[in-house]
Amino acid sequence: MANFYGATGLIGGSTGDLDNIAGTSLSDGDGAMVITSTAAYIYYLNATSGAAESSPDVISPDVDASNKRWILVNMSRITADEAFTVGDPTSHEANISAASNTDVDTGTETIDSFADTIADSAVWFCCVKNGANVRCSTVMAAWDVTGDTVQYTETATLDVGDTSDLTLSVDIDSNTVRLRATAASDNWTVRCQRMAL
């Protein structure tokens, strides 16, 4: 079974860098997301590549690399002409937006909110970070506007460090869908891209 990793740097061999993950722990088809202060990158692991390292396109593990290489994945961008609103496939309104809270302290805070009538479901791609502690998450939610009933789940990478002090959830309050962060400690950053479907 393939694994998925999170990192906050590309190369350099330091804690949090993609190339700091030893090749012995990597398998063909593993995935990784790297979120730096300026960009986000998605990679898959090719165990037989042997290509020369050329960051950010090809990254070799610093330890026990053998022929294993992280290969940058070309991302498809959804444009306004390709997105549509729920119930009207001829509409070209894009329900894609970014949200963040760069100072989540102990307690529960809202990261993103919108009217529950614009869609039936949503997916958030999130980065949760506090110092050297980071994870990448996908939060999915679906709801029924008539009863304000919502179901959600979070799928996350393994932690870099320990992010267990912060959890993500989704609720509906006064016909508003909310992505919420609950923290057991201070100074968390949560950055998300949301697609309402």
C-alpha positions as CSV (number, residue, x, y, z in Angstrom):
1,M,0.0,0.0,0.0
2,A,1.3,3.4,-0.9
3,N,2.0,6.1,1.7
4,F,1.6,9.8,1.6
5,Y,4.0,12.3,3.2
6,G,4.0,16.0,4.0
7,A,7.0,18.3,4.0
8,T,7.8,22.0,4.4
9,G,10.9,22.1,2.2
10,L,12.2,20.6,-1.0
11,I,16.0,19.9,-0.6
12,G,18.6,20.5,2.0
13,G,18.5,17.4,4.1
14,S,17.0,19.1,7.1
15,T,14.0,18.0,9.2
16,G,10.9,18.8,7.2
17,D,12.6,18.6,3.8
18,L,11.4,16.1,1.2
19,D,14.9,14.8,0.6
20,N,15.3,14.1,4.3
21,I,12.9,11.1,4.0
22,A,15.2,8.0,3.8
23,G,14.8,5.9,0.7
24,T,14.5,2.7,2.7
25,S,11.1,3.9,4.0
26,L,9.8,4.8,0.5
27,S,8.0,2.5,-2.0
28,D,7.0,2.9,-5.7
29,G,3.8,5.0,-6.0
30,D,4.2,6.9,-2.6
31,G,2.9,10.4,-2.7
32,A,4.0,13.7,-1.1
33,M,2.9,17.3,-0.7
34,V,5.4,20.0,0.0
35,I,4.1,23.4,1.2
36,T,6.7,26.1,1.5
37,S,6.2,29.8,2.2
38,T,5.9,30.6,-1.5
39,A,4.4,27.5,-3.2
40,A,2.9,24.0,-3.0
41,Y,4.2,21.0,-4.8
42,I,2.8,17.4,-5.4
43,Y,5.1,14.4,-5.9
44,Y,4.9,10.7,-6.6
45,L,7.8,8.3,-5.9
46,N,9.3,6.5,-8.9
47,A,11.4,3.6,-7.4
48,T,13.3,2.9,-10.6
49,S,13.8,6.4,-12.0
50,G,17.5,7.0,-11.3
51,A,17.2,10.5,-12.8
52,A,19.6,13.2,-11.9
53,E,18.3,15.5,-9.2
54,S,16.9,18.8,-10.5
55,S,14.8,20.5,-7.9
56,P,11.8,21.0,-8.0
57,D,11.2,18.6,-10.8
58,V,13.2,15.6,-9.6
59,I,14.3,15.1,-5.9
60,S,16.5,12.4,-4.7
61,P,16.5,11.2,-1.0
62,D,19.7,12.2,0.7
63,V,20.0,8.8,2.5
64,D,19.6,5.3,0.8
65,A,18.2,6.8,-2.4
66,S,19.2,4.0,-4.8
67,N,17.2,4.8,-7.9
68,K,14.2,6.2,-6.0
69,R,13.2,9.7,-7.1
70,W,10.4,12.1,-6.2
71,I,8.9,13.3,-9.5
72,L,6.9,16.5,-9.6
73,V,3.3,16.0,-10.8
74,N,1.8,18.3,-13.3
75,M,-1.4,19.8,-11.8
76,S,-4.5,20.4,-13.8
77,R,-6.1,23.8,-12.9
78,I,-9.9,24.2,-12.8
79,T,-10.9,27.4,-14.6
80,A,-14.1,29.3,-14.2
81,D,-15.3,27.9,-17.5
82,E,-14.8,24.3,-16.2
83,A,-16.4,24.7,-12.8
84,F,-20.1,24.8,-12.2
85,T,-22.6,25.5,-9.4
86,V,-24.8,22.7,-7.9
87,G,-28.0,22.0,-9.8
88,D,-27.0,24.0,-12.9
89,P,-24.3,22.4,-15.1
90,T,-24.7,25.2,-17.6
91,S,-23.5,27.8,-15.0
92,H,-19.9,28.7,-15.0
93,E,-19.5,30.3,-11.6
94,A,-16.4,28.9,-9.9
95,N,-17.0,27.8,-6.3
96,I,-13.2,27.7,-5.5
97,S,-11.6,29.9,-2.9
98,A,-8.8,30.1,-0.4
99,A,-9.1,30.6,3.3
100,S,-6.7,30.8,6.2
101,N,-6.3,31.6,9.9
102,T,-2.6,32.2,10.8
103,D,-3.2,32.4,14.6
104,V,-5.4,29.7,15.9
105,D,-5.1,29.6,19.7
106,T,-6.5,27.3,22.3
107,G,-10.2,26.8,21.7
108,T,-12.2,26.6,18.5
109,E,-12.0,29.1,15.6
110,T,-13.5,29.3,12.1
111,I,-11.2,28.9,9.1
112,D,-13.8,29.1,6.3
113,S,-17.5,29.7,6.0
114,F,-20.2,30.1,3.3
115,A,-23.9,29.8,2.7
116,D,-25.1,26.1,2.7
117,T,-27.2,26.8,-0.4
118,I,-24.3,27.3,-2.8
119,A,-23.5,23.6,-2.9
120,D,-24.3,20.1,-1.5
121,S,-20.7,19.3,-0.5
122,A,-17.2,20.6,-0.3
123,V,-13.6,19.5,-0.2
124,W,-10.9,21.5,1.6
125,F,-7.2,20.9,0.9
126,C,-5.5,22.1,4.1
127,C,-2.0,22.6,5.6
128,V,-1.9,22.6,9.4
129,K,1.3,24.0,10.9
130,N,2.9,25.1,14.2
131,G,6.7,25.6,14.1
132,A,8.2,22.3,12.7
133,N,4.9,20.4,13.2
134,V,2.9,20.1,10.0
135,R,0.4,17.8,8.2
136,C,-1.5,18.0,4.9
137,S,-5.2,17.1,5.1
138,T,-8.2,16.7,2.9
139,V,-11.5,17.5,4.7
140,M,-14.7,16.3,2.9
141,A,-18.2,17.3,3.9
142,A,-21.7,16.8,2.6
143,W,-24.9,18.3,4.0
144,D,-28.7,18.6,3.8
145,V,-29.8,22.2,3.8
146,T,-33.4,21.3,4.9
147,G,-32.2,19.7,8.2
148,D,-28.9,21.4,8.7
149,T,-27.4,17.9,8.8
150,V,-23.7,17.6,8.0
151,Q,-21.3,14.6,7.7
152,Y,-17.5,15.1,7.3
153,T,-14.2,13.2,7.4
154,E,-10.5,14.2,7.4
155,T,-7.8,12.2,5.6
156,A,-4.3,13.3,6.5
157,T,-0.7,12.6,5.9
158,L,1.5,11.3,8.7
159,D,2.6,14.1,10.9
160,V,5.9,15.9,10.5
161,G,6.5,16.4,14.2
162,D,3.2,16.2,16.1
163,T,0.0,18.0,15.0
164,S,-2.4,16.1,17.4
165,D,-3.1,19.4,19.3
166,L,-5.2,20.6,16.3
167,T,-8.3,18.9,14.8
168,L,-10.5,20.0,12.0
169,S,-14.3,19.7,11.8
170,V,-17.3,20.9,9.8
171,D,-20.6,22.1,11.1
172,I,-23.6,24.2,10.0
173,D,-24.7,27.3,12.0
174,S,-27.5,29.5,10.9
175,N,-27.4,28.1,7.3
176,T,-23.7,28.7,7.2
177,V,-21.2,25.8,6.5
178,R,-18.1,26.3,8.7
179,L,-14.7,24.6,8.6
180,R,-13.5,24.8,12.2
181,A,-10.2,24.2,13.9
182,T,-10.0,23.2,17.6
183,A,-6.6,23.7,19.2
184,A,-5.2,22.4,22.5
185,S,-2.3,24.9,22.3
186,D,-1.6,28.3,20.7
187,N,0.0,29.7,17.5
188,W,-1.3,27.3,14.9
189,T,-1.6,28.2,11.2
190,V,-4.3,26.6,9.0
191,R,-4.3,27.3,5.2
192,C,-6.9,25.8,2.9
193,Q,-8.2,25.7,-0.6
194,R,-11.9,25.0,-0.8
195,M,-13.9,23.5,-3.7
196,A,-17.7,23.6,-3.2
197,L,-19.5,21.0,-5.3
